[in-house]
Structures are given as structure tokens and as C-alpha cells.
Amino acid sequence: MKIAVLIARILLGLVFLVFGFNNLHPFMPMPPIPGDAGTLSTIMFMHGWVTFHGLLYVIAGVLLIVGRYVPVGLVILGPIIVNILLFHLTLAPAGIGPGLVCALLEIFLIYAYWPAFRGIFTSKMEVG
């Protein structure tokens, strides 16, 4: 199990580290995105959302690769992965494969690090 967690953590971390750096300083060619998906991407780029997302990708990727504060990295990536899946489900369904792989890796890592997340799913919490 430890080896599977290590592989999943490094794979997910590398994906977001590479694409985060690509968001900050593009080095991979990206074909134009057609239709509404392209319009949304253009708006996000023009208003700095892509830069902010790139920073979040890099931070989470580094946390996962280094192996420190992995639950924090997973919490950062959770809503990002949901948005990636929703983007592909609604605007560009052909490219959903990598998003599904990342979602599966995220779910597996949440399961592996479940003790770190257990506290937020308790119905009664004692204070102090």
C-alpha cells in the first residue's frame, strides 16, 4: 500500500507541477480551444485566473511530491479537479480522460490519508 500511495502521490504531484508551471510560463503548445470553452479560457487568461490557478497547481504539486502536508495539497486540488471535470463534462467532453485519472488518484490519496480528514466528517465536535 505504501508503494501505491507513493506512486499516486508523485504522479498527481508531477501532473499539477508541470501544468502549473505551464500556466505560469507556457512551454507546451496548446491548440486553440473552440467554442464556449475557448471563450471561457480566454477570459480566465486575460483576467489573471490562469496565473492564480497555476500558483495553486504548483503549490499543491510541490506538497505532494515532497510528501509534507500532503492533506493540504489534496485539499487545494479537490475543488480544482472538480472544476476540471465539470469543464470537460459541460464544454469539452473529448478531453475528460486525464481529469478522470487525476480524480481517481485524488480519491485514492484521500482514502490513504483518511485519518487527516476524519475530523471534518464528525457530526459532534467537542471544543476546548
C-alpha positions as CSV (number, residue, x, y, z in Angstrom):
1,M,0.0,0.0,0.0
2,K,2.9,2.4,0.8
3,I,4.3,2.0,-2.7
4,A,1.0,2.6,-4.3
5,V,0.5,5.7,-2.2
6,L,4.0,7.0,-3.1
7,I,3.4,6.4,-6.8
8,A,-0.1,8.0,-6.8
9,R,1.3,11.0,-4.8
10,I,4.2,11.6,-7.1
11,L,2.2,11.1,-10.3
12,L,-0.5,13.5,-9.2
13,G,2.1,16.0,-7.9
14,L,4.0,15.9,-11.1
15,V,0.9,16.4,-13.2
16,F,0.0,19.5,-11.3
17,L,3.5,20.8,-11.0
18,V,4.1,20.5,-14.8
19,F,0.8,22.0,-15.8
20,G,1.1,24.7,-13.1
21,F,4.4,25.8,-14.5
22,N,2.9,25.7,-17.9
23,N,0.1,28.0,-16.7
24,L,2.7,30.4,-15.3
25,H,5.1,30.3,-18.2
26,P,3.8,28.4,-21.2
27,F,6.2,25.9,-22.6
28,M,3.8,23.3,-24.1
29,P,2.0,24.2,-27.2
30,M,-1.8,24.4,-26.7
31,P,-4.1,24.2,-29.7
32,P,-6.9,26.8,-29.7
33,I,-9.9,25.7,-27.8
34,P,-13.1,26.0,-29.9
35,G,-16.4,27.5,-28.9
36,D,-17.6,28.5,-25.4
37,A,-14.7,26.6,-23.8
38,G,-12.2,28.8,-25.7
39,T,-14.1,31.9,-24.7
40,L,-14.0,30.9,-21.1
41,S,-10.3,30.1,-21.3
42,T,-9.6,33.4,-22.9
43,I,-11.5,35.3,-20.2
44,M,-9.7,33.4,-17.5
45,F,-6.3,34.1,-19.1
46,M,-7.0,37.8,-19.6
47,H,-8.1,38.4,-16.0
48,G,-5.3,36.5,-14.3
49,W,-7.3,33.4,-13.2
50,V,-4.9,31.1,-15.1
51,T,-1.9,32.6,-13.2
52,F,-3.7,32.1,-9.8
53,H,-4.6,28.6,-10.8
54,G,-1.0,27.9,-11.9
55,L,0.3,29.0,-8.5
56,L,-2.2,26.7,-6.7
57,Y,-1.2,23.8,-9.0
58,V,2.5,24.4,-8.3
59,I,2.0,24.7,-4.5
60,A,-0.2,21.5,-4.3
61,G,2.2,19.7,-6.7
62,V,5.2,20.5,-4.6
63,L,3.4,19.5,-1.4
64,L,2.5,16.1,-2.9
65,I,6.0,15.4,-4.4
66,V,7.8,16.4,-1.2
67,G,5.4,14.4,0.9
68,R,5.0,17.1,3.5
69,Y,1.5,18.5,4.2
70,V,0.0,16.1,1.7
71,P,-3.6,16.6,3.1
72,V,-3.2,20.3,2.5
73,G,-2.2,19.6,-1.1
74,L,-5.1,17.3,-1.6
75,V,-7.5,19.9,-0.1
76,I,-6.1,22.5,-2.6
77,L,-6.5,20.1,-5.5
78,G,-10.0,18.9,-4.6
79,P,-12.0,21.8,-6.0
80,I,-9.6,22.2,-8.9
81,I,-10.2,18.7,-10.0
82,V,-13.9,19.1,-9.6
83,N,-13.7,22.2,-11.9
84,I,-11.6,20.3,-14.4
85,L,-14.2,17.5,-14.6
86,L,-17.1,20.0,-14.8
87,F,-15.3,21.9,-17.6
88,H,-14.9,18.8,-19.6
89,L,-18.3,17.4,-18.9
90,T,-20.0,20.6,-20.0
91,L,-17.8,22.3,-22.5
92,A,-15.1,19.9,-23.9
93,P,-16.1,16.3,-23.2
94,A,-13.4,14.8,-25.5
95,G,-10.6,15.6,-23.1
96,I,-12.0,14.3,-19.9
97,G,-9.6,11.3,-19.6
98,P,-6.8,12.9,-17.8
99,G,-9.2,14.7,-15.4
100,L,-10.7,11.3,-14.5
101,V,-7.3,9.8,-13.9
102,C,-6.4,12.7,-11.6
103,A,-9.8,12.4,-9.8
104,L,-9.1,8.7,-9.2
105,L,-5.6,9.4,-7.9
106,E,-7.1,12.2,-5.6
107,I,-9.8,9.8,-4.2
108,F,-7.2,7.1,-3.6
109,L,-4.9,9.5,-1.8
110,I,-7.8,10.9,0.3
111,Y,-8.5,7.3,1.3
112,A,-4.9,6.7,2.1
113,Y,-4.7,9.8,4.2
114,W,-8.1,9.4,5.7
115,P,-7.0,10.0,9.4
116,A,-6.2,13.6,8.4
117,F,-9.7,14.1,7.0
118,R,-11.7,12.2,9.6
119,G,-12.2,15.2,11.9
120,I,-14.1,17.2,9.3
121,F,-16.7,14.5,8.9
122,T,-17.7,14.2,12.6
123,S,-21.2,15.3,13.5
124,K,-20.3,16.3,17.0
125,M,-17.2,18.1,17.9
126,E,-16.0,18.9,21.4
127,V,-14.5,22.4,21.8
128,G,-11.7,23.1,24.1
